[in-house]
Amino acid sequence: MNIVMAIILAVVGAVLYFFLNIVIRRMVAVVRSREDYDEDVDGKMTDEEKQAFEEQKVIESEKTKIGITDVRKEYGSRMYITAILGAILGGLAGFFFGLSVNTFIYFAFFAILAIIAIIDMDTMEIPPVLNAIILGLGIISIFTTPEITIVQRLIGFICISGFMFLVNLIVNGAFGGGDIKLMAAAGFLLGWKGVLSAFLIGIFVGAAVGIVLIARRKKGGKEHIPFGPSLCVGLVAAAILGGALIDWYLGMAKSMAHYSSY
């Protein structure tokens, strides 16, 4: 049955994600049309750059209702890459969760994470409505995944997001506000073990991506690299693995403590 669900959701995912490009482009347009001035690595924007920035905001505001034809012209092969991503994520949801309510919860969760990752790469922002949807999925999962208790969910809600917030107080801009809200919402859905696993995986993925980009000179040392996509990779992995990574680590720690006592 899991294989059948994987095939079905892979096909559904491919079709859905193809058209999700329209939603993504419209949300990107909303973010860009409301952006404030920012500083680049060389300093503040010049008057000419500010004027060009304002003109681009007007252009983006006209794209908040963009249609599929224009999106295909702008995105090109990227639409098909997104569709392939949908097939992969849909297949994973079907294979690991089978035929259950949780299958559709995590299918939706993966779709929202894909949207977040792409928008964050394009704009360095995560629209709050997407994090709100994930929190809503977490509330629904209270009834479908009772093995993750309310206490575990509440700890998950604050443990990573709270840590990221405290780090931000020490190092301004260390994490984006959208990233913090994402981990809070995802923590309520996955519980503390899941969100902790996701964060650890996200750190390793983010570090690897940063090293590659810097090595290829696509990012300078003073430029920001969006952390959201790496967190999304970690969250997908954590949703599939559950708390297995943390359980394995705790088991190893107990074993080491046991042997060291002799």
Residue, then its C-alpha position, 0 to 999 in steps of 0.5 A: m500500500n505504501i508503494v501505491m501511495a508513494i506513486i499516487l502522491a508523487v504524481v499529484g505532487a508533480v502536478l501540484y508543485f508545477f502550479l505552485n510556481i504561480v503561488i510562489r511567484r505571486m508571494v515573491a512579488v508581494v514581498r519585493s513590492r513591500e521591501d525597504y531599502d537595505e545595505d549591500v556589502d559596499g555600504k548604503m544604496t546611492d540615490e540612483e540605486k534607490q530610484a531603480f529599487e523603487e521602480q522595481k517595487v512598482i514592477e513587482s506590485e503588478k506581478t501579485k496577480i501574475g498568471i501561469t503564462d508569464v510565470r512560465k516565461e520568467y521561470g522557464s525550466r525552474m517550473y519543471i525542477t519544482a515539479i520534480l521536487g514535488a514528485i520526490l516529496g510527495g513520494l516520500a510522504g506516501f511511502f513513509f506514512g502510507l494511507s492515513v490522515n498524517t500522510f496528507i498532513y505531511f504532504a501539505f507540510f512538505a509543500i509549505l516547506a518547499i514554498i518557504a525554501i524557494i521564497d526565502m532563496d528569492t527574497m531572504e524572507i518567509p511570509p508569516v502566513l506560511n508559518a501560520i499554516i504549519l502551526g495549523l497543521g500542528i494543531i490538527s496533528i494533536f488528534t492524529t499523532p497522540e504519541i507526540t504529547i502536548v508537553q512535547r509539542l510545547i517544548g518543541f515550540i520554544c526550545i529551538s525558536g527560543f534559542m535562536f531568539l536568544v542568539n539574536l539578542i547577542v548577535n544581531g541578525a544571526f537568524g531571521g525572524g521568519d526562521i525563528k517563527l518557522m522553527a516554533a511552528a514546526g516544533f509544535l508539529l514535530g515535538w522537541k525531538g523532531v525540531l531538535s533533529a531538524f535544527l541539527i541537520g539544518i546547521f550541517v546543511g547550511a554550513a555545507v552550502g555556505i562553504v560551497l558558495i563561498a568556495r565558488r565565490k558566489k557569496g562574500g563573507k559579509e553577505h547573508i545566506p538564507f538559512g530557511p532552505s537548510l532548515c526546510v531540508g532538516l524539517v523534511a528529514a526530521a518528519i520522516l525520521g521522527g525523533a530517531l536521531i535524538d533517540w540514537y544520540l541519547g542511547m549512545a550517551k547512556s551506553m558511554a556513561h554505562y561503560s565509563s562507570y566500570 
